[in-house]
Amino acid sequence: MAELAPFEIREIGLFLRQQRQQALREQFPELSPGRRRHVRYLTQAELAELAGVSVTMVEQIESGRYPNVNPAVVRKLCQAMRLAPERTAYALSLFRALDDGIAHSTEIPDSVRSVVDLSEPNPAVVITPRFDIVYWNRAATRMLVDFATLPPELRNVVTTMFCIPEMRTAWMQWEANARTIVAGLRMMTSQVPSYRAANLRLVADLSARDPLFARWWQEEGPAIDPVQVKDFLHPEVGLLRLYQTVSQVMGAEHLSLIQFTARDEETRQAFQRL
């Protein structure tokens, strides 16, 4: 196993601390009775008891200071908290080497282009693990922005959300949506190691440009369950009530397809007018 970089060590600790602070103590009746009964969530000492490790180890791992953090220890802590398999997989994916040997082509398969084109009048885009928008249909440009007119560095889901002022008013519950996108970027930064360096450069750039992004990057855990229901206020056709579906592209696993479909008849009709 390759030696972990500072990001991976900090990320593992942050993730485990977030999960512990969300774990209800009442779900672990095997804990020693009488210990801090007024505390609702697991303490570091209680997690150490459940996992059969020292409190010092838990403290050091959560603070990113444990020198010998390894998959076996992390798995033991995840199992002690009874995390769902996908959450354990997230933590363990951080041990994958930065260079995973996968050569990611920048080509969009014709089959994917066809799906995006035929999604009309529903907006659809194709993104990379860095959330760069690499293909889109006309409906996406009519609902969101004409990506062809943007410089390449702005053709990114996260960047458009934080750096295009119109997006802050168009997306209803903008803060919740923006936080979800930040959490999604954190997930991809873990799951696709070959994109990790590029993603962290994006994080550094946006952190310098927007204090909200910088704060939320530190606060948000990974997006395990993406938000599927969204509302968008379009300047021409009004409120769009949307389902958002994200799917992996077969044959190009580093690409994801995002499709927006209507949740009501008014939105379906509005898509026809876009």
Disulfide bonds with the S-S distance in Angstrom:
none
